[in-house]
Amino acid sequence: MDYKPVVVQRHAKPAPNKHNAESRHWRQFKHPVFVKEYAPVTSVHFSVSKPHRYAVTAATRVQIYAPRTQKVTKTISRFKDVARSGNIRQDGKLVVAGDDSGLIQIFDINSRAILRTLDSHKQPVHVTKFSPLDQTQVLSCSDDTTVRLWDVPSQTTITTFQDHTDYVRTGQVSPNNPNLILTGSYDATVRLLDARTGECEMVMGGSSGDGVKNAAPVEQVLMFPSGTVALSSAGPILRVWDLVAGGRCTRALSNHQKTITALSFNSTSSRLLTGGLDQMVKVYDVSSYSVVHTMRYPAPILCLAVSPDETHIAAGMSDGTLSVRRRQQKALEAKTSDLAAAAALRAGAYESFLGALPTIGQGHVKSKQKSKPIGDVNEFRVESKRKKRLKEYDRLLKNFKYSAALDSVLHQHVPPTTTFSLIQELIHRDGLRIALSGRDDVLLEPILRLLLKHVTDPRFGEMVCDVAGVVVEIYTPVLGQSPLIDTLFQRLRKKVSAELRFQQDLVKTKGALEMLFSSAVLTTIQ
């Protein structure tokens, strides 16, 4: 089928109109917060689940920000090289990111522990994303020209695509089909891949024969929620592709002066935001692809994201600046976005005024908590159940503060069984060395006194030897710097030597007794 060449359209900048509703909406994003990183911000991603935390990737770390305070709540820095494409899973519990060594890691967002490691790529990985329809799958695109779809639980590759011939710097799993993948490459092509067949089903741009040729590398691709229309940016040109029509280019827009590096929809996908190296963000109405608003930034833009509740616009720039523009969500919008939660809050406020906190619904409330009817038969008052408070050392262990947890059980009032139970837990977590490292003479003293006190106790002797071995290994290079610590080590050495002599004497005594018993048995037999 022959297609007519597409003429690049240039839209004139809309005249400023203070009374324009569209303009007023985007002007509400004001009072931007600027956060300065020490390297370019290459990725920003909002969590779909509330409270819509967002992951910011810069240099060798991924930072998780709270949207209300704009403060860093978690920092993940366990990367061997420059980190790329920090992406939060739909449930807000996991983060996946790649790095320039080719390694992909999946982290628990709260504990920051590494849960899975995927290491088949040989060059930098610029794209790592969870599949929007299957939370157990991850998409990765690499400079080794391959695209991989991973099964997270087994840490294995489901499908590997090798159709591109240059760096693959952008990709996305279809929002309505987990088997379709849209990718863009520096070979100037956009490809639609099918994980079921492992083949490339559609080629757009490049030398695909559709009358449209991308002269520049493809920087970004984005697919509409319907999965029937795709967008791509190559240089300053934004192209619209009709996937139903076999990948035909229906529009080519040139409103940026330099390369477009970021594409993002608003919450309803009715507006498209594009960011470029010309320091501009353009807002398009997708019904006509006309520019309805323009925002200027202080540096070239590398990444862009809009929060799902459409209250934040975050942009990362090449000079290491993270800009977050905010707007106040109107009460009506808040009620519309979360009607059920608002209704529950209103019901709770009313019942609190009455002096009760019932759960009103159909049938009985299935709960282990006691409930008694008040007023209507469908109303119940649920008695509050006090939450069990954790011990200090349990709380510190839960937060992975191993050294502080060990310090909390070294007091005199803590029974030794508790102290050594915590040490056993640290051994199981491979955290004993972490807990014992980095101590000065003041913090090391209670450890050595604990070992001195219980080295001869048969209940804890074996564990004391394990701990003592780690302590000696860590602190041997600094012996001689503290008279107190040297004295405690000498006392421990003497006590261990005395215990060894005592054990040798016991063995000799045991042997002598066995000989006497044997002689007595022989005498009795004779």
C-alpha angles and dihedrals in degrees: 000000000000119000127196117245112263117243114222109242123215118199119205116238108265116250112254112260117180091195095052110116092214092052092046091053095054093041088062087074095087142133093055118207113224120206117187117217123187093237137032115293103236102175141026122181131176122213114243092218122073137298081035098224114187134221119223118195119202132149111329099340145066116215125199115215130199109231096216098051100023086224127138110254099174134018120199111193105155095121129125093210141003109328122233139195105358104200128185119216119242093257091052094237105103137045126202124196139163132208141206092267090067094252122135119201132187117207137191102244094218103041095027088222118154106247102173136013122201114190112167098109117094099198137037116312111219099173128051118159137159114238108255093221102036114041091193093066131078129194120214132183122191145188087244084079093247131120118205135191111205134202103221101201094054096032090226134129115255095190135357120203120200100174098113120083100201141032114321105214102163138038144147139192112235112263092225103033122043091200098060121082127187116204138176127202144187086250083080095246134118113209135193110212128194117213091198094063099022089228138117107252100183138021122198126187123357109073095328093133097240095118093257123100125186107217092183131057115271107250102177140013128190131182126209116241089251090061092223100098128048134191129209137180123212115171109321092331123103113200130195117210126198105215093186090058091054098271099309117170107236100175140017116192127191111188099130125078094211139027117314107231104171137045126183139162127219118241094279097037089236092117129047122207120202126187127194147178088264086077091246133122115203124199116209130195100226092209092067103005090232120147109251100173141010130204125193124214131194097241141020111293120235102172139012136189138174120210117245091243089049095235098114136048112192123191130181120208138202094247091060096261120140112201120196117187116194138193130189112252111233119238092243092053091048091053092047094049095049108019096155094052091048091051091051091051092050091049091049092050092050094049092045087057088054091051097250137088107211130174108224118200147111117303126348125326111252103222140127088226118096118255134183129193121251123188108326119040090238093057123088134182110218112207114225118248115215113237115238111248117230122233114252094253091048090052092049092047090051089055091047092244094144099167093050091046091055092048091053093061097046094082120112095243092059112093115238092239089064093046095051092042088059090047089052090052090050089052090052090050093047086240102119094094090048091051093049098043127093098027127144124213092276094055094039094053097074090049092055093044089053090052091047092051098049105028090102095042107109091211094061105018097107093048091046089056091052093050092044090052092054092046092050092047093051101041104034091097092058100044113128096040097093122042091202094053091044090052092050091049090051092049090049091050092050092047092050090048091050090049091051091051089048091051091049090052089050091052090051091048090048090052092049092049091049089053091050092049091048091050091048091052092049091049090051092050093050 
